[in-house]
Amino acid sequence: DERRILSMGPTHGGAVAIDELQQLSLRRLEDGRAAWVLVEGDTLLVIPTEARGADALFDAFTVLPGLSAQAILAARDMPQPGTTRLWAREGYLDRSRALTP
């Protein structure tokens, strides 16, 4: 299905439907490596930005309502470590934040 994102790595993998995606973030580690973090229901899919085929994700992400290409590029090029939430579906409640006191 062309509206699904599939990632298979040496230790983990999975698939999410772009139309069912609830949240998109970019996580950068202290060592500079970065990964896209996609949430669909109980599925958390982490795709390294350097993974083979990851450049095609840019086109998939631009169909998300309200997410600009400039925001995607700015987050990808940001050198600081941390997680940047780029997009969330309207009405989505990030459960990890809800559990934080």
Contacts in CASP RR format, 6 or more apart in sequence:
PFRMAT RR
TARGET T0000
AUTHOR 0000-0000-0000
METHOD contacts of the structure
MODEL  1
DERRILSMGPTHGGAVAIDELQQLSLRRLEDGRAAWVLVEGDTLLVIPTE
ARGADALFDAFTVLPGLSAQAILAARDMPQPGTTRLWAREGYLDRSRALT
P
1 17 0 8 1.000
3 17 0 8 1.000
3 18 0 8 1.000
3 19 0 8 1.000
4 15 0 8 1.000
4 16 0 8 1.000
4 17 0 8 1.000
4 18 0 8 1.000
5 15 0 8 1.000
5 16 0 8 1.000
5 17 0 8 1.000
5 18 0 8 1.000
5 38 0 8 1.000
5 45 0 8 1.000
5 47 0 8 1.000
5 57 0 8 1.000
5 60 0 8 1.000
6 14 0 8 1.000
6 15 0 8 1.000
7 13 0 8 1.000
7 14 0 8 1.000
7 15 0 8 1.000
7 45 0 8 1.000
7 46 0 8 1.000
7 47 0 8 1.000
7 51 0 8 1.000
8 14 0 8 1.000
9 51 0 8 1.000
12 46 0 8 1.000
13 45 0 8 1.000
14 43 0 8 1.000
14 45 0 8 1.000
15 43 0 8 1.000
15 45 0 8 1.000
16 38 0 8 1.000
16 39 0 8 1.000
16 40 0 8 1.000
16 43 0 8 1.000
16 45 0 8 1.000
17 40 0 8 1.000
18 60 0 8 1.000
18 63 0 8 1.000
18 64 0 8 1.000
20 40 0 8 1.000
20 41 0 8 1.000
21 38 0 8 1.000
21 39 0 8 1.000
21 40 0 8 1.000
21 64 0 8 1.000
21 89 0 8 1.000
22 39 0 8 1.000
22 40 0 8 1.000
22 41 0 8 1.000
22 88 0 8 1.000
22 89 0 8 1.000
22 92 0 8 1.000
23 37 0 8 1.000
23 38 0 8 1.000
23 39 0 8 1.000
23 85 0 8 1.000
23 87 0 8 1.000
23 88 0 8 1.000
23 89 0 8 1.000
23 92 0 8 1.000
23 94 0 8 1.000
24 36 0 8 1.000
24 37 0 8 1.000
24 38 0 8 1.000
24 39 0 8 1.000
24 61 0 8 1.000
24 64 0 8 1.000
24 67 0 8 1.000
24 85 0 8 1.000
24 86 0 8 1.000
24 87 0 8 1.000
24 88 0 8 1.000
25 36 0 8 1.000
25 37 0 8 1.000
25 39 0 8 1.000
25 83 0 8 1.000
25 84 0 8 1.000
25 85 0 8 1.000
25 86 0 8 1.000
26 34 0 8 1.000
26 35 0 8 1.000
26 36 0 8 1.000
26 37 0 8 1.000
26 49 0 8 1.000
26 75 0 8 1.000
26 76 0 8 1.000
26 78 0 8 1.000
26 83 0 8 1.000
26 84 0 8 1.000
26 86 0 8 1.000
27 34 0 8 1.000
27 35 0 8 1.000
27 37 0 8 1.000
27 46 0 8 1.000
27 82 0 8 1.000
27 83 0 8 1.000
27 84 0 8 1.000
28 34 0 8 1.000
28 78 0 8 1.000
28 79 0 8 1.000
28 80 0 8 1.000
28 81 0 8 1.000
28 82 0 8 1.000
28 83 0 8 1.000
28 84 0 8 1.000
29 81 0 8 1.000
29 82 0 8 1.000
30 81 0 8 1.000
32 79 0 8 1.000
32 81 0 8 1.000
33 48 0 8 1.000
33 49 0 8 1.000
33 50 0 8 1.000
34 48 0 8 1.000
34 49 0 8 1.000
34 50 0 8 1.000
34 76 0 8 1.000
35 46 0 8 1.000
35 47 0 8 1.000
35 48 0 8 1.000
35 49 0 8 1.000
36 46 0 8 1.000
36 47 0 8 1.000
36 49 0 8 1.000
36 54 0 8 1.000
36 57 0 8 1.000
37 44 0 8 1.000
37 45 0 8 1.000
37 46 0 8 1.000
37 83 0 8 1.000
38 44 0 8 1.000
38 45 0 8 1.000
38 46 0 8 1.000
38 47 0 8 1.000
39 45 0 8 1.000
47 54 0 8 1.000
47 57 0 8 1.000
48 54 0 8 1.000
49 76 0 8 1.000
58 69 0 8 1.000
58 72 0 8 1.000
61 67 0 8 1.000
61 72 0 8 1.000
61 86 0 8 1.000
61 87 0 8 1.000
62 68 0 8 1.000
62 69 0 8 1.000
62 72 0 8 1.000
64 87 0 8 1.000
66 87 0 8 1.000
67 86 0 8 1.000
67 87 0 8 1.000
71 86 0 8 1.000
72 86 0 8 1.000
75 84 0 8 1.000
75 86 0 8 1.000
78 84 0 8 1.000
85 94 0 8 1.000
88 94 0 8 1.000
END
